[in-house]
Amino acid sequence: MKKYSSEDIAELFKDIPKVEKAFYPTPFHKLENISKKYGVNVFIKREDMSGPSSFGGNKVRKIEYIVGEAVKENVDAIITMGGYQSNASVQLSQYCNLFGIHSIAVLGDNHNEGIPKERKGNLLLNSLLGTEIHLIVRKEAPDDPNLNPLWEEVKNKIKKIMADYEAKGKKIMYVPVGCTHPSGWVSYIRCFDEIYEQIQPYANDVDYIFHANGSAGSLPGFIVGKALKGSDCKICSINNRRYGPGEQVSEQDIFDRVKYLYEKFNLECPTDDEIWAEINIDQNYLGEKYGAPTDEGADAMREAAEMEGLFLDPVYTGKSFSGLLSYIKTGKIPKGSNVAYVHTGGTGGLFNGYHVFNQKTIDFITREHK
């Protein structure tokens, strides 16, 4: 396969519907203090600064193509799902408002909160946006880690709402959890292209890319983007969601989405073995379950804040950054390597109250200074 320039990649995308309200390319800069401490060149890709508001994130790239498709198809409403503190649903609602599309979010009680007495964090932001919100309270025991029954109930609610809309002759579009809609899978090809070009003043290529991986909407684009740019980097996906039999997402989904992207752009596809070799999923840092804080994540959040003035969240970026630091400390990443960490957002979730943090972090932030 030939090595694609940024102009070549832009040409591939020229006929794909898209709306443009974000701030691209997102910033890319070196974390000087952490790099000096560990002897590894750690750069950060600021997808949290994608816009269009102060609460950007990695979903925005996908949403620009999803809403682009919705505008093209004259969709009246978009419905999505997630937890109460869904970052994706907030970012999707922002774009719905910008383009006159009614936004609906069916949100599951994945932290056993019941019906909140006060709306905080992303649930507050969603409410301010005027999103039509349906809260689905979890019926299982609080200590049951299996969230699948909750998500099935959420999906059943979505089916009912969509049927009601369609019965009224209105057009409604369903966007799965994390905005993992096929229209958006293309977007992270462009993000990889940005990273590859932004590392050039420092090095010929980035050695590693680390990112938080959950619903697997970004990784397929990263894999294809890596191939198009002719990069030798290793993509390390630190999971915040369990993969395996009976789970919502699996490695097979990633494989299938990579194949889909090659077919969509009519590109020569690598062998199956070559694709599987690019899927590097690490589930060692997600903790007890999705959304559960970890001690390692808490330490990473504090280190990023104290050394770089950088805010991470306990669900996504704290865990994935803890994975990066662990790889460095254990020597999986050699000294002098060039590492790009993708900040996927999640800032709104920091304002959901103490229950999203572990006790170690609560003790730290409530300490008395004498």
HUVEN-V304449 format. One record per residue. N is the residue number from 0. RES is the residue in one letter. SS is DSSP state (A for helix, B for strand, O for the rest). PSI is psi in whole degrees, -180 to 180 (999 if undefined). Layout:
# HUVEN-V304449
{{N RES SS PSI} {N RES SS PSI}}
This chain:
# HUVEN-V304449
{{0 M O 137} {1 K O 158} {2 K O 122} {3 Y O 132} {4 S O 171} {5 S A -36} {6 E A -39} {7 D A -43} {8 I A -41} {9 A A -37} {10 E A -37} {11 L A -32} {12 F O -1} {13 K O -28} {14 D O 9} {15 I O 126} {16 P O 138} {17 K O 144} {18 V O 148} {19 E O 105} {20 K O -4} {21 A O 175} {22 F O 90} {23 Y O 148} {24 P O 145} {25 T O 154} {26 P O 154} {27 F B 120} {28 H B 164} {29 K B 138} {30 L O 91} {31 E A -45} {32 N A -43} {33 I A -38} {34 S A -44} {35 K A -40} {36 K A -41} {37 Y A -7} {38 G O 23} {39 V O 138} {40 N B 102} {41 V B 118} {42 F B 155} {43 I B 133} {44 K B 115} {45 R B 68} {46 E A -18} {47 D A -15} {48 M A 24} {49 S O -21} {50 G O -166} {51 P O -8} {52 S O -168} {53 S O -10} {54 F O 67} {55 G O -170} {56 G B -179} {57 N O -17} {58 K A -23} {59 V A -42} {60 R A -45} {61 K A -42} {62 I A -34} {63 E A -33} {64 Y A -37} {65 I A -49} {66 V A -31} {67 G A -43} {68 E A -41} {69 A A -41} {70 V A -44} {71 K A -38} {72 E O 7} {73 N O 47} {74 V O 137} {75 D O -36} {76 A B 150} {77 I B 133} {78 I B 138} {79 T B 177} {80 M B 165} {81 G B -172} {82 G B 172} {83 Y O -37} {84 Q O 32} {85 S O 120} {86 N A -40} {87 A A -41} {88 S A -34} {89 V A -48} {90 Q A -37} {91 L A -42} {92 S A -36} {93 Q A -47} {94 Y A -35} {95 C A -43} {96 N A -39} {97 L A -27} {98 F O 21} {99 G O 32} {100 I O 134} {101 H B 133} {102 S B 131} {103 I B 132} {104 A B 123} {105 V B 111} {106 L B 131} {107 G B 148} {108 D O 68} {109 N O -6} {110 H O 17} {111 N O 46} {112 E O -17} {113 G O -151} {114 I O 115} {115 P O 137} {116 K O -28} {117 E O 133} {118 R O 126} {119 K O 168} {120 G A -136} {121 N A -29} {122 L A -37} {123 L A -45} {124 L A -43} {125 N A -40} {126 S A -41} {127 L A -33} {128 L O -12} {129 G O 17} {130 T O 139} {131 E B 108} {132 I B 132} {133 H B 119} {134 L B 128} {135 I B 112} {136 V O 138} {137 R O 137} {138 K O -16} {139 E O 167} {140 A O 143} {141 P O -29} {142 D O 5} {143 D O 115} {144 P O -11} {145 N O 110} {146 L O -2} {147 N A -41} {148 P A -37} {149 L A -47} {150 W A -30} {151 E A -39} {152 E A -39} {153 V A -46} {154 K A -38} {155 N A -38} {156 K A -41} {157 I A -44} {158 K A -41} {159 K A -45} {160 I A -43} {161 M A -40} {162 A A -40} {163 D A -42} {164 Y A -49} {165 E A -32} {166 A A -24} {167 K O 4} {168 G O 18} {169 K O 154} {170 K O 123} {171 I B 140} {172 M B 132} {173 Y B 128} {174 V B 116} {175 P O 171} {176 V A 139} {177 G A 13} {178 C A 39} {179 T O 55} {180 H O 141} {181 P A -33} {182 S A -27} {183 G A -12} {184 W O -25} {185 V O -23} {186 S A -34} {187 Y A -2} {188 I A -43} {189 R A -37} {190 C A -42} {191 F A -42} {192 D A -43} {193 E A -47} {194 I A -45} {195 Y A -42} {196 E A -35} {197 Q A -22} {198 I O -14} {199 Q O -37} {200 P O -17} {201 Y O -35} {202 A O 165} {203 N O -25} {204 D O 159} {205 V O 141} {206 D O -36} {207 Y B 146} {208 I B 126} {209 F B 139} {210 H B 158} {211 A B 132} {212 N B 127} {213 G O -80} {214 S O 2} {215 A O 41} {216 G O -16} {217 S O -41} {218 L A -43} {219 P A -42} {220 G A -39} {221 F A -44} {222 I A -44} {223 V A -41} {224 G A -40} {225 K A -44} {226 A A -41} {227 L A -37} {228 K A -10} {229 G O 31} {230 S O 150} {231 D O 10} {232 C O 161} {233 K B 128} {234 I B 120} {235 C B 116} {236 S B 109} {237 I B 113} {238 N B 140} {239 N O 4} {240 R O 140} {241 R O 132} {242 Y O 148} {243 G O -179} {244 P O 131} {245 G O -4} {246 E O 169} {247 Q O -31} {248 V O 152} {249 S O 171} {250 E A -31} {251 Q A -37} {252 D A -41} {253 I A -48} {254 F A -48} {255 D A -37} {256 R A -35} {257 V A -46} {258 K A -41} {259 Y A -43} {260 L A -41} {261 Y A -40} {262 E A -40} {263 K A -41} {264 F O 5} {265 N O 46} {266 L O 153} {267 E O 124} {268 C O 138} {269 P O 172} {270 T O 162} {271 D A -42} {272 D A -38} {273 E A -37} {274 I A -47} {275 W A -34} {276 A A -20} {277 E O -7} {278 I O 98} {279 N O 87} {280 I B 129} {281 D B 116} {282 Q O 15} {283 N O -3} {284 Y O 8} {285 L O -15} {286 G O -156} {287 E O -40} {288 K O 176} {289 Y O 132} {290 G O -11} {291 A O 127} {292 P O 153} {293 T O 154} {294 D A -41} {295 E A -40} {296 G A -40} {297 A A -43} {298 D A -40} {299 A A -40} {300 M A -45} {301 R A -43} {302 E A -42} {303 A A -40} {304 A A -45} {305 E A -31} {306 M A -28} {307 E A 0} {308 G O 31} {309 L O 131} {310 F O 125} {311 L O 165} {312 D O 161} {313 P O -15} {314 V O -44} {315 Y O -71} {316 T A -35} {317 G A -44} {318 K A -44} {319 S A -36} {320 F A -33} {321 S A -35} {322 G A -44} {323 L A -48} {324 L A -37} {325 S A -42} {326 Y A -38} {327 I A -48} {328 K A -32} {329 T O 1} {330 G O 7} {331 K O -27} {332 I O 116} {333 P O 154} {334 K O 144} {335 G O -3} {336 S O 156} {337 N B 116} {338 V B 132} {339 A B 123} {340 Y B 128} {341 V B 111} {342 H B 107} {343 T O 4} {344 G B -150} {345 G O 9} {346 T A -36} {347 G A -30} {348 G A -18} {349 L A -22} {350 F A 29} {351 N O 2} {352 G O 171} {353 Y A -23} {354 H A -14} {355 V A -9} {356 F O 159} {357 N O 170} {358 Q A -33} {359 K A -42} {360 T A -40} {361 I A -44} {362 D A -39} {363 F A -46} {364 I A -15} {365 T O 10} {366 R O 154} {367 E O 137} {368 H O 120} {369 K O 999}}
